[in-house]
Amino acid sequence: MTHELQTIALLWLKRILFPDFTNKLTWVVALAGIALVGAPSEVLIAGLNWVVALVNQNQLAQPPLPTISATSDPMGYWLVFGALAHNLLNKLISYRLNALEHQKQQDRREMDIRLFAAFTTLLPSNGAALNLAKEHHFGNSFAIAALNPVTEFVQTWDKAEFEFVDKDIETNKQNLLEHARELILKVAQYTAPNGFGMQSAIPRGIDPDFGLPDHIQSEIRELNEAAAAFYAAHQSFIRSVRERL
């Protein structure tokens, strides 16, 4: 919150003190100062007195302006100093704004790093769920508990607390969620306990040694495809996050 308030205040100050034309204005002021400093005093005084005479002749000033004598006028130095100070202040504010923006980006990156660590703890590439998705053929029975992390991922990681700040990472996570939902849905639709503490896509009473009905073969194929797609999306997500973070 402190960083946000600093950013707002600095942006307001920069907008007031340094509008879009500030760089050109600074150069004009600096060149005017240099001209005043570098011009011969006789020429400069004569020029200024000509302006004074013109103003007095046209009665633009009341009372009339006095003529200028050959005194040491520090105006040129003050103009040069003011222009340099103005430019320096502009650079300092810009630097601070960049630093605040960098810190903001770092804070967001740290949030995503912590969230990614939680993800890899839940669904590591060498975990039971990913091993099942990668290697298992759903024509065989399997331990349903292996998919518990995938179920937890589906049920919790669509909440705001589990959103990545980085939009590209979040988009890839949503893609992974879709594949995870598809896998869990098909497991729920096409499998059931087989009586041996395991889950199977082949109903009781059907011996696979004597062939499987077409619809069972189709369901097993869909399960295998869903598992393969989930595994591929998981690995793609891992790689994309490592590249972004």
PyMOL commands that set and color helices and strands:
alter all, ss='L'
color gray80, all
select helices_A, chain A and resi 2-17+22-38+41-57+75-122+128-135+144-156+160-162+167-190+208-210+214-244
alter helices_A, ss='H'
color red, helices_A
select strands_A, chain A and resi 192-193+199-200
alter strands_A, ss='S'
color yellow, strands_A
deselect
rebuild
show_as cartoon
